[in-house]
Amino acid sequence: MAYQKDEKTIAADIPIEVFQDFESQRKQRGQVKKTAVSAAIRLWVSLPEEIQARLLNKSLPETAFIELINQIVDDRIEAGRKVGRALRQGQKQKPGQKG
């Protein structure tokens, strides 16, 4: 891909195993390296500082990060269900009735 004026190049030395896993997965899924790395960096900058620190010092393994994401999703689904139940209960009441 051609460089755009509003882009910067980023380079880093990473463990060969991580690079090989990334390349294998990226190629298998037909992803563009530049786009995949950009998506990963956008995810990184959106993480809370505490989570970034724990990932950097390896006190939060990758599996724990996935579990954290799953918990966030589960919590949001449950919150949506609660709102849905409240809305359904509100619809069952006749106008002028108190809940």
N, C-alpha and C positions, 0 to 999 in steps of 0.2 A: 504494500500500500504506500502511496505517496504521502510525504509529510505535509501537514497543513501548517499555516502560520501560527495557529492557536494551539499547537501541540509541542510537547517536549519529549525528548528521548529519555528513557530510564533504563539503567543497566544495574545488574546485581549478580554477584556470585552466589549460587545456591547449591545445596547438595545435589549431586548427580542423580540420586534416586528420585528426588522431588521433581527435577526437570524431566526425567524419563517418564514418570507417571503423568505429568502434565502433558507432555508431547503426545504420548500414546492416547490418552483420553481425548485430547483436543483433535487429533487427526481422526480418530474413530468417529467422533461426533461431527466432523466437518466444520470445526470452529476455526476462525482466524486468530492467530496468536495475539496480534495487537488488540483485538476486541476482547479476547478472554482475559488478558492481563489488565486491560482497562476496567473490566467488570470486577475483577478481584480487588483492584485498588479502590474502586468506588465502594465496595463492601467494607473494606478495611477502614476507610475514613468515616464511615457511618457507625462503626462500632464504638461503644462507650470506652473511654480511656482505660477503665479497670479491666475490661475484657482484652483490649490490646496488650496491656502490660502482662496479663496472665498468659497470653499466647506467646509473647516475646520471651518470657522467662520459663516457658514450658511447664508452668504449673496448671495449665488448662490444656489437656491433650485434645487432639482433633475430635475424638469420639465425644468428649464432654461438650465441645462446641456444638456438635450436631444435636446432642441431647438438649442443650440450652435452646437452640432454634426450635426444636420440636416442642419444648415446653411453652415457648412464646406463642407458637401457632396454636397449641392446644388451649392455652389461656384465652386467646382471642376468639377461638371457636366457641368456647364455653360462655364467654361474655356475650357473643352474638345470640347464643341460644337463650340466655337469660333475658335479653332484650326482646327476643321473639315471643317468649312465654309471657312477658309483661304486656306486650302489645296484644296478644291473643286474649289475655284475661281482661284487658281494657275494652276490647271489642265485645266481649260477652255481657258486659254491664250495659244496662239501659241508660239512655241519657238522663242526667239528673240524679243517678244513684251514686252513693259514696262507695269507695272501694273498701 
